[in-house]
Amino acid sequence: MRTTTTSLCAVIFLLMSTSCASIFGHSNYNVSINSLPSEAQLKITNSKGVEVFSGYTPATVRLKSSEGFFRKATYTLTFSKPGYDSYQTQINSSIQPWYFGNILFGWGLGMIIIDPLTGAMWQIDQEQVQVTLHATMATTSTKPLDAETLAFIDANKDKQGIQIYSLQDIPTGLRASLIPLEKTIAK
């Protein structure tokens, strides 16, 4: 009888020392990250600004859903590639639904200590992140454009293909950004 009571107490203790989110969830999540175009540099920082990953797309990273006791994780993803505008997005943790199972089963220890301590009270919902980077608009000058240049651009904005202009037709404000072509003569 004493052995049965001891075994029963041990089972009850083990059940009470676990918790719903810790049993049915986890605290680390794989996230697949892609960009178009691929091979973009990817940096991931946590809410404290600490870099947790640096690499190139495509990538699969393993992220913690918690940043500490009762603290959900938030990550900032920064994508960059030469010739493209950089792009930032976030991944946030949310409350794990199984965490509330602790209320149903009356296991306060799981709700107050175990799930918050293990990070299992939080989950990362995003399994994939897909971003499209946009080509950078090339600029040759940081000076504001004059009225003559703006009028020239406006008058020619709908033309497609290669346009040939006389140098006298080009506003003086744009002439500094022209690139001379060398004459080549076939021998």
C-alpha positions in Angstrom: 0.0 0.0 0.0 2.8 2.3 0.9 4.5 1.7 -2.5 1.3 2.5 -4.3 0.8 5.7 -2.4 4.4 6.7 -3.1 4.0 5.9 -6.8 0.7 7.8 -7.0 2.4 10.8 -5.3 5.3 10.6 -7.8 2.9 10.5 -10.8 0.9 13.5 -9.4 4.1 15.5 -8.8 5.3 14.8 -12.3 2.0 15.8 -13.8 2.0 19.0 -11.8 5.6 19.8 -12.6 4.8 19.8 -16.3 2.4 22.2 -18.1 0.2 22.2 -21.1 2.2 24.5 -23.4 5.4 22.7 -22.4 3.9 19.4 -23.3 2.0 20.3 -26.5 4.1 23.2 -27.8 7.8 24.1 -27.9 9.9 27.2 -27.5 12.1 27.1 -30.7 10.6 27.5 -34.2 12.1 27.0 -37.7 11.3 29.9 -40.0 12.0 29.7 -43.8 13.0 33.1 -45.2 13.1 33.9 -48.9 13.6 37.0 -51.1 13.1 37.9 -54.7 15.7 38.3 -55.9 17.5 35.6 -53.9 21.0 36.0 -52.4 20.0 39.1 -50.5 21.9 39.8 -47.3 19.7 39.0 -44.2 20.2 40.3 -40.7 17.9 39.4 -37.8 18.0 41.2 -34.6 16.0 40.7 -31.4 14.0 43.5 -29.6 17.2 44.5 -27.7 19.0 45.1 -31.1 21.3 42.0 -30.6 22.0 40.3 -33.9 20.8 36.7 -33.8 21.4 35.8 -37.4 23.4 37.0 -40.4 23.5 35.3 -43.8 21.9 35.3 -47.2 18.5 34.2 -48.6 17.1 31.7 -48.9 17.7 30.7 -45.3 16.0 28.6 -42.6 16.6 30.0 -39.1 15.6 28.6 -35.7 14.2 31.4 -33.5 13.2 31.3 -29.8 9.6 32.3 -29.1 10.6 34.0 -25.8 13.1 36.6 -24.6 12.8 35.7 -21.0 10.4 35.1 -18.2 6.9 36.3 -19.4 8.6 38.2 -22.3 7.6 37.3 -25.9 10.2 37.5 -28.7 10.1 40.1 -31.4 12.6 40.0 -34.3 13.4 42.5 -37.0 14.5 41.1 -40.4 16.6 43.5 -42.6 17.1 42.5 -46.2 19.7 44.3 -48.4 21.2 43.7 -51.9 23.2 46.1 -54.1 20.9 47.8 -56.6 17.8 47.3 -54.5 16.1 49.2 -51.7 16.6 47.7 -48.3 13.5 46.2 -46.6 12.6 45.6 -43.0 9.8 43.4 -41.6 9.1 41.8 -38.2 8.3 38.4 -36.7 6.4 38.5 -33.4 5.6 35.8 -30.9 2.0 35.3 -29.7 0.5 33.5 -26.8 0.4 29.7 -27.2 -3.2 28.5 -26.9 -2.2 25.5 -24.9 -0.9 27.9 -22.2 -4.5 28.4 -21.1 -4.9 24.6 -20.7 -3.2 25.2 -17.3 -6.4 26.9 -16.1 -8.5 23.9 -17.1 -6.3 21.4 -15.3 -5.6 23.6 -12.3 -1.9 23.5 -12.6 -0.9 26.9 -11.4 2.7 25.9 -11.3 2.7 25.4 -15.1 1.0 28.7 -15.7 3.1 30.8 -13.4 6.5 29.2 -13.5 7.1 26.4 -16.0 5.6 27.7 -19.3 7.0 31.2 -18.8 10.4 29.9 -17.8 10.7 27.5 -20.7 9.3 30.0 -23.2 6.6 27.5 -24.2 3.9 30.0 -23.3 4.8 31.8 -26.6 4.7 30.6 -30.2 5.9 32.0 -33.5 3.1 31.7 -36.1 5.0 32.5 -39.2 6.6 29.4 -40.8 7.7 31.4 -43.9 8.7 34.9 -44.8 8.7 35.9 -48.4 9.7 39.5 -49.5 10.2 41.2 -52.8 13.0 43.8 -53.0 12.5 46.7 -55.4 15.2 48.1 -57.6 16.8 51.3 -56.4 16.1 54.4 -58.4 19.5 55.7 -59.6 20.2 59.3 -58.7 23.3 61.2 -59.7 22.8 64.3 -57.8 21.3 65.3 -54.4 20.6 68.8 -55.6 16.9 69.7 -56.4 16.0 69.7 -60.0 15.5 73.0 -61.7 12.2 73.9 -63.6 13.8 73.3 -67.0 14.9 69.8 -66.0 11.6 68.9 -64.5 9.7 70.1 -67.6 12.0 68.0 -69.8 11.4 64.9 -67.6 7.7 65.5 -67.6 7.5 65.9 -71.4 9.4 62.7 -72.0 8.1 60.4 -69.2 5.7 58.4 -71.4 8.2 57.6 -74.2 9.5 54.1 -74.3 12.6 52.6 -75.8 15.9 54.5 -76.6 15.5 58.1 -77.4 18.1 60.2 -79.2 18.4 63.9 -78.4 20.7 66.7 -79.5 22.9 68.0 -76.7 21.1 71.3 -77.1 17.8 69.6 -76.3 19.1 68.4 -72.9 18.6 70.8 -70.0 21.8 72.1 -68.6 20.9 70.6 -65.2 21.1 67.1 -66.7 24.2 67.6 -68.9 26.5 67.0 -65.9 25.1 63.5 -65.5 25.6 62.5 -69.1 28.2 59.8 -69.9 30.2 60.4 -73.2 30.3 57.6 -75.7 33.6 57.2 -77.6 33.5 57.0 -81.3 34.8 53.7 -82.6 35.8 53.4 -86.2 36.0 49.9 -87.7 39.4 49.3 -89.4 
